[in-house]
Amino acid sequence: MPTSCGAQQRHFTAPRHTPCTPYTPYTPYTTPRIHPVAHRTPRTPSSTPSTPRPPSTPSTATCRRPGCTLSSVQKFKDGGLNGYHKKKYVCKLLYIYILGWNVDFGHLEAVSLISASKYSEKQIGYLAVTLFLNENHDLLHLVVNSIKKDLMDNNELFNCLALHAIANVGGREMGEALNADVHRLLISPTSKSFVKKKAALTLLRLYRKHPGIVQETWAERIISLMDDPDIGVCLSVTSLVLALAQDNPELYQGCYVKAAFRLKKVIVDDDYTQDYLYYKIPCPWLQVKLLRLLQYYPPSDDTNVQNMIRETLQKIIDLSSDMPKNTQQNNAQNAILFEAINLAIHIGTEAGIMVQIIVRLGRFIQSRETNVRYLGLEAMAHLAAKSDSLEPIKKHQNTIIASLRDRDISVKRKALDLLYSMCDTTNAGGVVGELLKYLPNADYAIREEMVLKIAILTEKYATEYQWYVDNSLRLISMAGEHVSDEVWQRVIQITTNNEELQVYAAQTILGLVKGPQCHETIVKIGGYLLGEFGHLIADNPGCSPIEQFMALQSKFNGCSSATRAIILSAFVKFVNLFPEIKPQLVQVFEIYSHTLDPELQQRACEYLALITMPTDDLLRTVCDEMPPFPERTSALLSRLHQKTAATSDKRTWVIGGKDANVDAANFDLKLNTSLKRSFTNSNGTPVTAHSNGSSLSNDLAGLNLNGNAPPIPSAATKPANLASAEHLSPDWQIGFNRLLIRNEGVLYEDVQIQIGLRSEFRGPKGIVILYFTNKSSYPYGSFTTTINNPSKNELSYTTQNIPDPNIEPDSQVQQMIIFEANNVFTQAPTIRVSYLAGALQAVTLQLPVTVHKFMEPAELTADDFFKRWKQIGGTPRESQKVFGLQGAGRKIDGGKTRRVVEGFRWGVLDGVDANSKNWVGASVLHTHQGGKFGCLLRLEPNFETQMYRLTIRATDENVPPIIAKLMEDRLAQGFFPQEVINGR
């Protein structure tokens, strides 16, 4: 009996050549769709138009049975199909696939469409490849060459199709084969903006799958695109840099200044197009990403950058003072505001902004909107992790505790994080008490995390052993199954290592075990503590040996095998401690020596053999008191880190107080307390527990005693600093040597750019102004200067401005830098200048800012000079060098040698030396922290041998070798004869 199409089942095993059954159910479609028809018979011009059929009337024109469509699509087997028919049948395959059917043929024809010259055919081919194939498919290697060809094509639409395919199905092999072409499209000056955006996002997708695909040498070029005038390109590139900077912050540190500068242009200078105005908020997505990017780096030492960020943050706060009524505008504004607050907390900005932030956060955590409350609690937790004082946050403690009872579980979790972070010695009792009070009603999803945090706070801020024991055992009793092994094991460790806890802990746990309702975790702790310290309370009322035995025995049958094993171990220790109850204990061991549980049976048999030996020597040795546990990182924090590390974004702060965020090395959540704790007794005097188990920790060194603690990652290779002295450009010495003895001149020049310099030094401070001139006939983009200061402690600098990233032809930009010598330094700073002139161009130069620039000439009489010369004495405050000239055709010129000496800021003293050909000089070196250093010079030229003898003495032994080396390098160059000097 034939089955109607309307009742057909939604499955089939293979395409079948079956007759078409008329079927036209009425289905209202609002959008065009591809109809799976076998074929359509063209209507002849002479045919009479037919009357439209009602929805319920069957039609023979279309067949929606998958088998019918598959039968028509199998024309692929016939071959000889042109591009149009291939496209048509692949479209039908796509339709079948989208409906949920498994399509395991026609893939090769879909792949062949990628090589088509028509866009419509190529588009269908790429669509089919991205749907049918995955990165491990065998056919994928067939399309690599076609994709590569489309990436190199001049048609931007073909480029975009290829980029889409790589982003969707690209694996490691495809990424390694095509990553260079994707990068080329990203950086090419001829690429359209929409191609650059797709290329950046394609690289981002590949990087998230396989980080090694993005090469380190691309870093500087990728960062330069953050200055692209198109905001869409900047947004896409910022997304890429945001991911790259998390894993390689040093390699992409150049993005910091660019992010700060772009933020200022958008927010302060209103430099944006109307296309990117979202409900009166300029490009909010870009703002959020730039603000977040700045949080991956420590605060900048550059005062100019600090002021730029501070001005931007203040503008954001001012703009968010009014709450818009439009929901979309409000969401965008809050997203920017909260990222700005997190950045302000991260960099520790000025007090005025922080006060405004604290007031805002206090209002946010009381907002009616769930998202605002959530973000407010998160930002306040960040503030608690970085702030020096928790007092402003403690004012809102009641509101935060009330948030634990919020309807939204995410708000509850953030409230728990904040309470954990804001806890200190002054409010630990109240916070722990409130958390314990809320624990029975807490959501199951956060109960285990709450138990961990209560246990950590109880241990970390315990001041009395009684408080610690009571709260720990109360926590375990209330939490039940939500107590992880690390919690109760930690209680045992702390009790074992602190003698003051042992008596009280043993008596308290015995009382809990005697109770009618006792959780199994309490029984575990009781089995261990009573076995170890039960003899300390045996003389107390209600704590006799037989009562301890009966308490544990009453819970034996209701416990798991692991807990029974702990109780049996406690019983064998009772045999050693309490011989009077040995018969009862022997009876227990005899019973369980025949149990079906192999673990319990083995223990019972071994313990029974041990206690029935003729002598008790071996029993005493085996059951001796356990030594203190070795001091090591708390397993509680390792457990907490494992729960949060997999869910939280990579950030520069962690949940916890300021002590957990002091240094990046503490981001693994190491607890600052050890197993040996100090408590305060009832008299208020501190009591410290002593242990003699240090040798045990040495014996166990190298073992992972923290369970599944995450492995410590190996140190990554430090990326090359392209702005350092190791990467100086060719011919950098020409301008450097010239400006060592001059205050202004050309530092570097080539066919594209000229870099001039003017400087002025007074005392320990100096001003250097750099002039950058575009000598070409086309504009430069992404102009960037990066200063590398190898003597950070001895020489500080501040940039007064950041050059504009765009330089028009024959135009000039300048940058002012203020240097200050804090002490004697050896290495001069370097600067890397990069810009886009078609391709990325860059030069690295050494700035003529050396220690002699901070010297001032001094005038001395002959008597004073020789008197001070003798006072300073010889080694180690003297440096003497004898050297000749370098290069052929150079000679010593008296006048020019004097000019070099004066250029090194020596006060030349005429008539002091008996030999009139010698030069004698005096100077004072100024430093901000080290003070002033007197310096004396004697330079003796030998015109016959063309050699110099240079002697320098100073009141500080570090000064003479540095200045002598600088002067030697300069004087050794000699001078050409007058006719070839050309004004040198």
C-alpha positions, 0 to 999 in steps of 0.5 A, a space after each residue: 500500500 503506497 505511503 503518502 508523502 505527507 506522512 513520510 518519515 524523516 530518515 532514509 538510508 540511501 538515495 533511491 530512484 522512486 517515482 515522484 508522488 505529488 505533494 504540495 503542503 501549504 507552508 508559508 515562507 517569508 524568505 526565498 529558499 531553494 526548492 529541492 525539485 528534480 527539474 522544471 519544464 519550461 513553459 512555451 510562449 503559446 501556453 495559456 497561463 494556468 490558474 494558481 492552485 489552492 494551497 491544498 491542491 497537489 502539484 506535480 511541478 515540485 517534489 520535496 521528497 529527499 530521495 527525489 532530490 538526491 536522484 537528480 543530484 546524482 547526475 554528478 556521476 554522468 560528468 560533463 556538467 558546466 559550471 552553472 549546473 554544478 552550482 545548481 546541484 551543489 546548492 541542492 546538496 547544501 539544502 539537503 545538508 541544512 535540513 539535517 541529512 547526511 550528504 557524503 557525496 558531491 564533495 569533489 564537485 563542490 571543491 572544483 567550484 572554488 576554481 571557477 572564474 565566476 563569483 557566484 560559482 566560486 561563492 557556492 563552492 566556498 560555502 559548500 567547503 566550509 559546511 561539508 569539510 572540517 580541518 581534518 578532512 582528506 579533501 581539504 588539501 586539494 583546496 589549499 592551492 585554490 585558496 592561495 590563488 584567490 588570496 593573491 588575486 586582485 579581486 577583493 571579493 575573491 580575497 574575502 571568500 578565501 579568508 572566510 574559508 580559512 577562518 572556518 575550516 583552517 587547521 594547522 596545515 592550512 594555517 602554516 601554508 597560508 598564514 604568510 598570504 593572510 598576513 600580506 593582505 593585512 599589511 598591504 597598503 593596497 588592501 581595502 579596509 574590509 579585506 584588512 578587517 577580515 584578514 585580522 580576524 582570520 589571523 585571530 581565529 588561526 591563533 586561537 586554534 594554533 598559536 604558533 601560526 602567528 610569527 613573532 617577526 610580525 609583531 611590530 607590523 601588526 601593532 602599526 595597524 592600530 593607527 589605521 585611519 579606518 576605525 573598523 580596521 583598528 577594531 579588528 587589529 585591536 582584537 588580534 593584538 588583545 589576544 596576542 598580548 596576553 601570551 606575549 606582553 613584552 613582544 607587543 608592548 608597543 601597543 600600550 602607547 598606541 592604545 592610550 593615544 587612540 583612546 584619547 583621540 576618540 574620547 577626548 578629541 572626538 576624532 571619529 566618523 559618524 558611521 561608528 556612533 552607536 546611540 551617541 556613544 563613539 565606537 564603544 567596542 573599540 573603547 572597551 578593547 583598548 581599555 582592556 588591552 591597557 590592563 595587561 601591562 603595568 602602569 607606564 613610567 612615562 608621565 605624558 602617557 600617564 596624563 593622557 590615560 588620566 585625562 581619558 579616564 576622567 572624561 569617561 567618568 564625567 560622560 557617565 554621570 547622567 544615566 541615559 534612558 535608552 537601554 542600548 545607550 545605557 549598556 554601551 556606556 556602562 561597558 565603557 565605564 566599568 572597563 575604565 574603572 578596572 583600568 583606573 584600579 589597575 594603574 592606581 591613578 590619583 586619589 580624586 578619581 579613586 574617590 569618584 570610583 568608590 562612590 560610583 561602585 557603592 551605587 552600582 552594587 545597590 542598582 536594580 539591574 542585575 548586570 550592573 550589580 554584577 559588574 559593580 561587585 566584580 569591580 569592587 573585588 578588583 579594588 579590594 585586590 589592589 587597594 592599600 586600604 579596605 576601609 572604603 569597601 568595608 562601609 558597604 559590607 552589609 550590602 555585600 552580605 545582602 547580595 549573597 541572597 540575590 536571586 541571580 547566582 552570578 551575583 551571589 558568586 561575585 559577592 562571595 569573591 568580594 567578601 573573600 577579597 575584602 577580609 582582613 584581621 579586623 573583620 574576619 570574624 564577622 565575614 566568616 560568621 556570615 558565610 557560615 550562617 548563609 552556607 546551609 541555604 547557599 546554592 549547590 553550584 557555589 557551595 563547594 567554592 564557598 566551603 573552600 574560601 571559608 576554610 582559607 579565611 579561617 586558617 589565614 586570619 585565625 588568632 585563637 586556636 579555639 576559634 579556628 577549631 570551632 569554625 573549621 569543624 562547624 564548617 565541615 559539619 554543615 557543608 557535608 558532601 560539599 567538603 573536598 578532601 583538601 579541607 578536612 586534610 588541611 585541618 588535620 595538618 594544622 592540628 598536627 603541627 600545633 600542639 596547642 590545638 591537639 587537646 581541644 581539637 581531640 575533645 571537640 571532635 569526640 563530642 561531634 562523633 558521639 552525636 546522633 547525626 554525624 557526617 562521614 567527614 567528621 568521622 574521618 577527622 575523628 578517626 585520625 585525631 583520636 588515634 593520634 591525640 586521644 591519649 591526651 584527653 583520656 583522663 577527662 570526663 566522658 573521654 575515657 578510652 572505652 568511650 572513644 572506642 565506642 564512639 568510633 565503633 558506633 559509626 563504623 557500619 555506616 561509613 564507606 570503605 575509606 573511612 573504615 580503613 581510617 578507623 581501623 588504623 585508629 584502633 591499632 593505635 588504641 592497642 598501643 595507647 590503651 592496653 586495657 581495651 585490647 580485647 575489644 579491639 582484637 575482636 574487631 580485627 578478628 571480625 574484619 579479617 574475614 570481610 569481603 573488602 580486600 582493603 579492610 581485610 588486609 588491614 585487619 589481618 596485618 593489624 591482628 598479626 601485629 598486636 598478637 606478637 610476643 613483644 610490643 616493640 614493633 607495635 610501638 615503632 609502627 604506632 609512634 606519634 606522626 611527625 609534623 607535616 612539612 611546610 608547603 603551599 596550602 592545597 586549599 588554594 591550589 584547589 581554589 585556583 583550579 576551580 577559577 582558572 578554567 572559567 576566568 579570563 586572563 587578567 592581571 589580578 586574582 581574587 584575594 587581598 592585596 597580598 595575593 596581588 603583590 607580584 605576578 609570581 603570586 598569581 598561582 594563589 600561594 597562601 602566605 601561611 604555613 602549616 606551623 601557625 601562631 595563635 593568641 591564647 586566652 591571655 592575649 600572648 602569642 603562642 607559636 607551635 614548634 616542630 622538628 619535622 624539617 628533615 622530612 620536607 627535605 626527604 620529600 623534596 620534589 614530590 607533588 604533595 598537593 594532589 592535582 596542582 597545575 604544573 609550573 610553566 617553563 620560562 618563555 624565551 624573551 623576545 628581541 627588543 628591536 629598540 635596544 643597542 643590539 639592533 642599531 641601524 647602519 651608519 648610526 655612529 655618524 650623527 651620534 659622534 657628531 652630536 657628542 660634542 654639539 648641542 644640535 645637528 642631524 642625528 640621522 638622514 636617508 632618502 626618506 626621513 631626516 632626524 634632527 636633534 637639539 639639546 640643552 643640559 643644566 645640572 642633572 637635567 637635560 632637554 632633547 628635542 627631536 625633529 622628524 622630517 618627511 623628505 618623500 612625496 607621499 605621507 607616512 602613517 603609523 609613525 612611532 617612536 620607542 625609547 629604550 633606556 638600559 640604565 633605568 635606575 641611573 637615568 630617567 626620562 619623560 616624554 612631553 608629547 607623542 608625535 602625530 602618527 601621520 606625517 604629510 610630505 615635506 612636513 615635520 613633527 617633533 618630540 620633546 624628551 626630558 632626561 634626568 641623571 639620578 646617578 652615574 650611568 654607563 649606557 646611553 638610551 636608544 630610540 627606534 623610529 618606525 613608520 609606514 611608507 608602503 612597507 614598514 620602515 624602521 631605524 634604531 639610533 643611539 641618542 647622544 645622552 651620555 654622562 658627560 652631557 651632565 657636566 659643567 665646565 669649572 675654572 681653577 687656578 694652577 695651584 688649585 688644580 694640582 692640589 685637587 689632583 693630588 687629593 684625588 690620587 691615583 687608582 681607583 679614582 684615576 683612569 689612564 688610556 694611551 691610544 692611537 688614531 684609527 683609519 688611514 690619512 688621519 692626523 692630530 689637529 691641535 685646534 680641533 682636539 681642543 674643540 673636542 675637549 670643550 665639546 665634552 664640557 671640560 673647562 680648559 685651563 690654559 697655562 696650567 701644564 708646563 707643556 703648552 701642547 697638553 690640555 688640562 681641564 676641570 668639570 663638575 658632574 651633576 646627578 640628582 641622587 648621587 650629588 656632585 662629582 669633581 672631575 679633572 683632565 690631562 690630555 697629552 698628544 704626541 704629534 710625532 707618533 700620532 698618539 694620545 695619553 688621556 688621564 682622568 681623575 674624579 671624586 667617584 671611582 665610577 666616573 673616570 672609566 666611563 668618560 675616558 672610554 667616551 673620549 677615547 672613542 671620539 679622539 681615536 677617529 682623528 681628523 682629516 687634513 684641512 682640505 677634506 674636512 668640509 666643515 667637520 
